Amino acid sequence: MRKGKYNNQKVFEKAVVVCFTAKREKFSSLSERNRFYWGLYGRKQIIVKKSKKYEYKREGLLNEIPHIKVDNSVFIITHKYLRKVIEYFREWEEKVEVKFFPIMLRETKPKALVEIEIEEG
């Protein structure tokens, strides 16, 4: 653990635990619910044409944001990405219940939350 300016002072990073529940009965169809999950987690799309198979990776919000997946509907992000996550869940607020829990992480850059390099293609 890193020490701060004074040897007995610990350095912490602001983070947020995000927990959500998709309300199945509120979605008009299975494909609408899938759009929510695909938008969040991304997906792999496979297209078969004639004798060829094409695979595409469709990025979701969490492909752009460093995070730690805790469970199926629980993940941790650093505080600086909170606004982006809130905006995404706001689009689905009638169909998905979300809760945010602020926490402090002991390390300044936990390995899983280090910036993701996004290549521009």
PLY file of the C-alpha trace (Angstrom):
ply
format ascii 1.0
element vertex 121
property float x
property float y
property float z
element edge 120
property int vertex1
property int vertex2
end_header
0.00 0.00 0.00
1.32 3.42 -0.91
1.75 6.08 1.71
0.79 9.70 1.27
2.71 12.87 2.06
3.05 11.78 5.66
4.18 8.19 6.27
1.11 7.20 8.27
-1.36 8.66 5.76
-2.91 6.10 3.35
-3.77 7.02 -0.24
-7.29 6.13 -1.42
-9.11 6.26 -4.76
-12.79 7.24 -5.01
-14.83 4.47 -6.61
-18.46 3.41 -6.99
-20.12 0.01 -6.71
-22.94 -0.20 -9.27
-25.74 -2.74 -8.65
-28.67 -3.13 -11.01
-31.75 -5.28 -11.51
-33.49 -5.60 -14.87
-37.26 -5.76 -14.35
-38.25 -8.43 -16.89
-41.93 -7.54 -16.88
-41.17 -3.92 -17.88
-39.40 -4.84 -21.13
-41.71 -5.11 -24.13
-39.74 -8.02 -25.59
-36.71 -10.22 -25.10
-34.88 -8.33 -27.85
-35.43 -5.03 -26.02
-33.94 -6.53 -22.86
-31.02 -7.87 -24.90
-30.40 -4.35 -26.27
-29.96 -3.15 -22.68
-27.39 -5.86 -21.88
-25.61 -5.51 -25.23
-25.35 -1.75 -24.73
-23.78 -2.29 -21.33
-21.55 -5.34 -21.86
-21.18 -5.53 -25.65
-21.63 -8.73 -27.66
-20.11 -10.96 -30.29
-22.10 -11.07 -33.51
-21.69 -14.04 -35.86
-22.95 -13.83 -39.43
-22.95 -16.86 -41.71
-23.12 -16.18 -45.45
-22.88 -19.05 -47.89
-19.87 -21.03 -46.71
-18.19 -18.18 -44.79
-18.52 -17.18 -41.17
-17.93 -13.58 -40.06
-17.46 -12.58 -36.42
-17.77 -9.01 -35.17
-17.26 -7.67 -31.67
-19.81 -5.00 -30.86
-18.55 -2.82 -28.01
-20.68 -1.89 -25.01
-20.27 0.85 -22.42
-18.14 -1.29 -20.10
-15.68 -2.01 -22.93
-14.80 1.70 -22.77
-14.68 2.01 -18.98
-12.16 0.29 -16.70
-14.15 -1.76 -14.20
-14.11 -4.75 -11.89
-16.98 -7.18 -12.40
-18.08 -8.37 -8.96
-21.14 -10.42 -9.93
-23.68 -10.70 -12.77
-25.26 -7.31 -12.09
-22.57 -5.69 -9.93
-19.40 -3.88 -10.97
-16.98 -1.26 -9.61
-15.85 1.82 -11.50
-13.69 4.79 -10.56
-15.60 7.92 -9.66
-14.55 9.78 -12.81
-16.70 7.48 -15.02
-19.83 7.74 -12.88
-21.52 10.36 -15.06
-21.23 8.14 -18.17
-22.74 5.18 -16.32
-25.56 7.29 -14.87
-26.41 8.59 -18.36
-26.64 5.03 -19.70
-28.89 3.82 -16.88
-31.05 6.95 -17.16
-32.05 5.77 -20.66
-33.40 2.56 -19.07
-34.70 3.96 -15.75
-38.27 2.64 -16.17
-37.05 -0.89 -16.86
-33.89 -1.20 -14.75
-33.42 -0.40 -11.08
-29.90 0.78 -10.29
-28.12 1.65 -7.05
-24.77 3.38 -6.58
-22.62 2.90 -3.50
-19.58 5.19 -3.09
-16.50 3.44 -1.75
-12.81 4.16 -1.25
-10.17 1.83 -2.68
-6.83 1.56 -0.92
-4.68 1.51 -4.04
-4.47 4.59 -6.21
-4.69 2.53 -9.42
-6.06 -0.97 -8.85
-4.89 -3.16 -11.74
-8.39 -3.77 -13.14
-9.26 -0.07 -13.07
-6.21 1.20 -14.95
-7.02 3.20 -18.07
-7.92 1.14 -21.13
-6.04 2.10 -24.28
-8.60 2.47 -27.08
-7.14 2.16 -30.55
-8.64 4.41 -33.17
-9.08 2.60 -36.38
0 1
1 2
2 3
3 4
4 5
5 6
6 7
7 8
8 9
9 10
10 11
11 12
12 13
13 14
14 15
15 16
16 17
17 18
18 19
19 20
20 21
21 22
22 23
23 24
24 25
25 26
26 27
27 28
28 29
29 30
30 31
31 32
32 33
33 34
34 35
35 36
36 37
37 38
38 39
39 40
40 41
41 42
42 43
43 44
44 45
45 46
46 47
47 48
48 49
49 50
50 51
51 52
52 53
53 54
54 55
55 56
56 57
57 58
58 59
59 60
60 61
61 62
62 63
63 64
64 65
65 66
66 67
67 68
68 69
69 70
70 71
71 72
72 73
73 74
74 75
75 76
76 77
77 78
78 79
79 80
80 81
81 82
82 83
83 84
84 85
85 86
86 87
87 88
88 89
89 90
90 91
91 92
92 93
93 94
94 95
95 96
96 97
97 98
98 99
99 100
100 101
101 102
102 103
103 104
104 105
105 106
106 107
107 108
108 109
109 110
110 111
111 112
112 113
113 114
114 115
115 116
116 117
117 118
118 119
119 120
